[in-house]
Amino acid sequence: MSLPAGPGRFAMLAWPIALALVLLSAAAVAAHPFHTSLGEVEWNGKTRHLEVSLRVDAGDFERALRRMTRRALVLEQLKSLDELA
């Protein structure tokens, strides 16, 4: 089968390639774990400080701490943050 010359030829080649890329990227997204966090940055004119807050899912935070400390831990069971040191 020969493809027609001109702009139609590009369109005929582009659609299958675009479809393959979409399908491959969808598979990669489905395999990626879902994490949520919310960051907020605010300028405090009174104190002239930049205030930053970050909200992270507790489960995600525990997993990250376990990886960093290489210890099994549960945030609800900690008596103080000194136990993480």
DOPA-699586 format. One record per atom (N, C-alpha, C, CB): residue number from 1; atom name; x, y, z. Coordinates in steps of 0.05 Angstrom, whole numbers, plus 5000, padded with zeros to 4 digits. Glycine has a CB too. Layout:
BEGIN
NODE marlo tiba    X    Y    Z
NODE   NUM   CA    X    Y    Z
...
//
This chain:
BEGIN
NODE marlo tiba    X    Y    Z
NODE     1    N 5017 4976 5000
NODE     1   CA 5000 5000 5000
NODE     1    C 5018 5025 5000
NODE     1   CB 4981 5000 5024
NODE     2    N 5013 5042 4981
NODE     2   CA 5029 5067 4980
NODE     2    C 5012 5089 4992
NODE     2   CB 5039 5073 4951
NODE     3    N 5026 5107 5006
NODE     3   CA 5012 5130 5019
NODE     3    C 5010 5153 4999
NODE     3   CB 5026 5138 5045
NODE     4    N 4989 5168 5000
NODE     4   CA 4986 5191 4982
NODE     4    C 5007 5212 4988
NODE     4   CB 4958 5203 4982
NODE     5    N 5015 5228 4969
NODE     5   CA 5034 5250 4973
NODE     5    C 5019 5273 4985
NODE     5   CB 5048 5257 4947
NODE     6    N 5033 5291 4998
NODE     6   CA 5021 5315 5009
NODE     6    C 5014 5314 5038
NODE     6   CB 4996 5322 4993
NODE     7    N 4998 5333 5048
NODE     7   CA 4992 5335 5076
NODE     7    C 4976 5310 5087
NODE     7   CB 4976 5360 5082
NODE     8    N 4961 5298 5070
NODE     8   CA 4946 5274 5078
NODE     8    C 4964 5251 5087
NODE     8   CB 4927 5265 5056
NODE     9    N 4987 5250 5075
NODE     9   CA 5006 5229 5082
NODE     9    C 5015 5232 5110
NODE     9   CB 5030 5229 5062
NODE    10    N 5021 5257 5118
NODE    10   CA 5030 5262 5146
NODE    10    C 5008 5254 5166
NODE    10   CB 5038 5292 5149
NODE    11    N 4983 5261 5160
NODE    11   CA 4961 5255 5177
NODE    11    C 4958 5225 5180
NODE    11   CB 4935 5268 5167
NODE    12    N 4961 5210 5158
NODE    12   CA 4958 5181 5160
NODE    12    C 4980 5169 5176
NODE    12   CB 4958 5170 5131
NODE    13    N 5004 5180 5177
NODE    13   CA 5025 5170 5193
NODE    13    C 5024 5179 5222
NODE    13   CB 5052 5177 5181
NODE    14    N 5014 5203 5226
NODE    14   CA 5014 5216 5252
NODE    14    C 4994 5202 5271
NODE    14   CB 5008 5245 5251
NODE    15    N 4970 5195 5261
NODE    15   CA 4949 5184 5279
NODE    15    C 4958 5158 5292
NODE    15   CB 4924 5180 5263
NODE    16    N 4968 5139 5278
NODE    16   CA 4977 5114 5292
NODE    16    C 4999 5119 5312
NODE    16   CB 4986 5093 5271
NODE    17    N 5017 5137 5305
NODE    17   CA 5039 5143 5324
NODE    17    C 5028 5157 5349
NODE    17   CB 5061 5161 5310
NODE    18    N 5010 5176 5345
NODE    18   CA 4998 5190 5368
NODE    18    C 4982 5171 5385
NODE    18   CB 4980 5213 5358
NODE    19    N 4967 5153 5373
NODE    19   CA 4952 5133 5388
NODE    19    C 4970 5115 5404
NODE    19   CB 4934 5116 5369
NODE    20    N 4992 5106 5393
NODE    20   CA 5011 5089 5407
NODE    20    C 5023 5104 5431
NODE    20   CB 5033 5080 5388
NODE    21    N 5030 5130 5427
NODE    21   CA 5041 5145 5449
NODE    21    C 5021 5149 5472
NODE    21   CB 5051 5173 5439
NODE    22    N 4996 5154 5465
NODE    22   CA 4975 5158 5485
NODE    22    C 4972 5132 5501
NODE    22   CB 4949 5167 5473
NODE    23    N 4970 5110 5487
NODE    23   CA 4966 5084 5501
NODE    23    C 4990 5077 5518
NODE    23   CB 4962 5062 5480
NODE    24    N 5014 5082 5509
NODE    24   CA 5038 5077 5525
NODE    24    C 5039 5095 5550
NODE    24   CB 5063 5080 5509
NODE    25    N 5033 5120 5547
NODE    25   CA 5034 5138 5570
NODE    25    C 5011 5132 5589
NODE    25   CB 5031 5168 5560
NODE    26    N 4988 5123 5580
NODE    26   CA 4967 5115 5598
NODE    26    C 4975 5091 5615
NODE    26   CB 4941 5109 5583
NODE    27    N 4990 5073 5604
NODE    27   CA 4999 5049 5619
NODE    27    C 5019 5058 5640
NODE    27   CB 5012 5029 5601
NODE    28    N 5036 5077 5634
NODE    28   CA 5056 5087 5653
NODE    28    C 5042 5102 5676
NODE    28   CB 5076 5105 5640
NODE    29    N 5021 5117 5670
NODE    29   CA 5007 5132 5691
NODE    29    C 4992 5112 5709
NODE    29   CB 4987 5151 5678
NODE    30    N 4980 5091 5698
NODE    30   CA 4966 5072 5714
NODE    30    C 4985 5057 5733
NODE    30   CB 4951 5052 5696
NODE    31    N 5010 5054 5726
NODE    31   CA 5029 5040 5742
NODE    31    C 5041 5057 5764
NODE    31   CB 5051 5028 5725
NODE    32    N 5037 5083 5762
NODE    32   CA 5049 5102 5781
NODE    32    C 5031 5105 5806
NODE    32   CB 5054 5130 5768
NODE    33    N 5042 5103 5830
NODE    33   CA 5026 5107 5854
NODE    33    C 5017 5136 5856
NODE    33   CB 5042 5100 5879
NODE    34    N 4994 5140 5869
NODE    34   CA 4982 5167 5871
NODE    34    C 4989 5179 5898
NODE    34   CB 4951 5165 5868
NODE    35    N 5000 5202 5899
NODE    35   CA 5007 5216 5924
NODE    35    C 4995 5244 5923
NODE    35   CB 5038 5218 5928
NODE    36    N 4986 5254 5946
NODE    36   CA 4975 5281 5946
NODE    36    C 4990 5297 5967
NODE    36   CB 4945 5280 5952
NODE    37    N 4993 5322 5961
NODE    37   CA 5003 5342 5981
NODE    37    C 4993 5369 5972
NODE    37   CB 5035 5341 5982
NODE    38    N 4993 5387 5992
NODE    38   CA 4984 5414 5986
NODE    38    C 5004 5434 5998
NODE    38   CB 4955 5419 5998
NODE    39    N 5015 5451 5982
NODE    39   CA 5034 5470 5991
NODE    39    C 5022 5498 5990
NODE    39   CB 5060 5469 5975
NODE    40    N 5030 5515 6010
NODE    40   CA 5020 5542 6010
NODE    40    C 5042 5561 6019
NODE    40   CB 4995 5545 6030
NODE    41    N 5046 5582 6004
NODE    41   CA 5066 5602 6010
NODE    41    C 5052 5629 6013
NODE    41   CB 5089 5603 5988
NODE    42    N 5059 5643 6035
NODE    42   CA 5046 5668 6041
NODE    42    C 5066 5688 6052
NODE    42   CB 5023 5664 6061
NODE    43    N 5065 5713 6043
NODE    43   CA 5082 5734 6053
NODE    43    C 5069 5748 6077
NODE    43   CB 5089 5755 6031
NODE    44    N 5083 5749 6100
NODE    44   CA 5073 5762 6123
NODE    44    C 5086 5790 6124
NODE    44   CB 5078 5746 6150
NODE    45    N 5071 5810 6117
NODE    45   CA 5082 5837 6116
NODE    45    C 5090 5848 6143
NODE    45   CB 5062 5856 6103
NODE    46    N 5076 5840 6164
NODE    46   CA 5082 5849 6191
NODE    46    C 5110 5840 6200
NODE    46   CB 5061 5839 6212
NODE    47    N 5115 5814 6197
NODE    47   CA 5140 5803 6206
NODE    47    C 5161 5803 6184
NODE    47   CB 5137 5775 6217
NODE    48    N 5152 5809 6159
NODE    48   CA 5170 5809 6136
NODE    48    C 5183 5781 6132
NODE    48   CB 5191 5830 6138
NODE    49    N 5167 5760 6137
NODE    49   CA 5175 5733 6133
NODE    49    C 5158 5719 6112
NODE    49   CB 5174 5717 6160
NODE    50    N 5170 5701 6098
NODE    50   CA 5156 5684 6079
NODE    50    C 5148 5659 6095
NODE    50   CB 5173 5677 6054
NODE    51    N 5122 5654 6097
NODE    51   CA 5111 5631 6112
NODE    51    C 5104 5609 6093
NODE    51   CB 5087 5640 6130
NODE    52    N 5114 5585 6098
NODE    52   CA 5110 5562 6080
NODE    52    C 5097 5540 6096
NODE    52   CB 5136 5553 6067
NODE    53    N 5076 5528 6086
NODE    53   CA 5064 5505 6098
NODE    53    C 5060 5483 6077
NODE    53   CB 5036 5512 6112
NODE    54    N 5062 5459 6086
NODE    54   CA 5059 5436 6069
NODE    54    C 5043 5414 6083
NODE    54   CB 5087 5424 6060
NODE    55    N 5021 5407 6070
NODE    55   CA 5004 5385 6081
NODE    55    C 5010 5360 6064
NODE    55   CB 4974 5393 6080
NODE    56    N 5016 5338 6078
NODE    56   CA 5023 5313 6065
NODE    56    C 5005 5291 6077
NODE    56   CB 5053 5306 6068
NODE    57    N 4997 5272 6060
NODE    57   CA 4982 5249 6070
NODE    57    C 4998 5234 6090
NODE    57   CB 4973 5231 6047
NODE    58    N 4986 5227 6113
NODE    58   CA 5001 5214 6135
NODE    58    C 5013 5188 6126
NODE    58   CB 4982 5209 6159
NODE    59    N 4999 5172 6110
NODE    59   CA 5009 5147 6101
NODE    59    C 5034 5150 6083
NODE    59   CB 4988 5132 6086
NODE    60    N 5033 5170 6065
NODE    60   CA 5056 5176 6048
NODE    60    C 5079 5185 6064
NODE    60   CB 5048 5197 6027
NODE    61    N 5074 5202 6085
NODE    61   CA 5095 5212 6102
NODE    61    C 5108 5190 6118
NODE    61   CB 5084 5234 6121
NODE    62    N 5092 5171 6128
NODE    62   CA 5103 5148 6143
NODE    62    C 5121 5131 6125
NODE    62   CB 5080 5131 6155
NODE    63    N 5112 5126 6101
NODE    63   CA 5129 5109 6083
NODE    63    C 5155 5123 6076
NODE    63   CB 5113 5104 6056
NODE    64    N 5154 5150 6072
NODE    64   CA 5179 5164 6067
NODE    64    C 5198 5164 6091
NODE    64   CB 5173 5194 6059
NODE    65    N 5187 5167 6115
NODE    65   CA 5203 5166 6139
NODE    65    C 5215 5138 6143
NODE    65   CB 5187 5173 6164
NODE    66    N 5200 5117 6137
NODE    66   CA 5210 5089 6140
NODE    66    C 5234 5085 6121
NODE    66   CB 5188 5069 6133
NODE    67    N 5231 5096 6096
NODE    67   CA 5253 5093 6078
NODE    67    C 5278 5109 6087
NODE    67   CB 5245 5103 6050
NODE    68    N 5273 5132 6098
NODE    68   CA 5296 5149 6106
NODE    68    C 5310 5138 6131
NODE    68   CB 5287 5178 6111
NODE    69    N 5294 5129 6151
NODE    69   CA 5305 5119 6176
NODE    69    C 5311 5089 6176
NODE    69   CB 5286 5126 6199
NODE    70    N 5301 5075 6156
NODE    70   CA 5304 5046 6154
NODE    70    C 5294 5032 6179
NODE    70   CB 5333 5039 6149
NODE    71    N 5273 5043 6191
NODE    71   CA 5260 5031 6215
NODE    71    C 5230 5030 6210
NODE    71   CB 5267 5047 6241
NODE    72    N 5218 5010 6222
NODE    72   CA 5189 5008 6222
NODE    72    C 5178 5028 6242
NODE    72   CB 5179 4979 6228
NODE    73    N 5160 5045 6234
NODE    73   CA 5149 5064 6253
NODE    73    C 5120 5071 6245
NODE    73   CB 5166 5090 6254
NODE    74    N 5105 5079 6265
NODE    74   CA 5078 5088 6261
NODE    74    C 5076 5115 6275
NODE    74   CB 5056 5068 6272
NODE    75    N 5068 5136 6260
NODE    75   CA 5068 5163 6271
NODE    75    C 5050 5165 6296
NODE    75   CB 5059 5183 6251
NODE    76    N 5028 5151 6296
NODE    76   CA 5010 5153 6319
NODE    76    C 5022 5141 6345
NODE    76   CB 4984 5139 6313
NODE    77    N 5042 5124 6342
NODE    77   CA 5054 5112 6365
NODE    77    C 5078 5126 6376
NODE    77   CB 5061 5083 6359
NODE    78    N 5087 5147 6362
NODE    78   CA 5111 5162 6371
NODE    78    C 5103 5180 6395
NODE    78   CB 5122 5179 6348
NODE    79    N 5120 5180 6415
NODE    79   CA 5115 5197 6438
NODE    79    C 5126 5225 6433
NODE    79   CB 5128 5185 6464
NODE    80    N 5148 5227 6418
NODE    80   CA 5159 5253 6411
NODE    80    C 5174 5250 6384
NODE    80   CB 5178 5264 6433
NODE    81    N 5180 5273 6372
NODE    81   CA 5195 5272 6347
NODE    81    C 5224 5265 6351
NODE    81   CB 5193 5300 6333
NODE    82    N 5234 5265 6375
NODE    82   CA 5261 5258 6381
NODE    82    C 5266 5228 6374
NODE    82   CB 5268 5263 6410
NODE    83    N 5245 5212 6374
NODE    83   CA 5247 5184 6367
NODE    83    C 5256 5180 6338
NODE    83   CB 5221 5169 6373
NODE    84    N 5252 5200 6321
NODE    84   CA 5259 5197 6293
NODE    84    C 5289 5202 6289
NODE    84   CB 5243 5217 6276
NODE    85    N 5302 5215 6308
NODE    85   CA 5331 5222 6304
NODE    85    C 5348 5198 6307
NODE    85   CB 5339 5242 6325
//
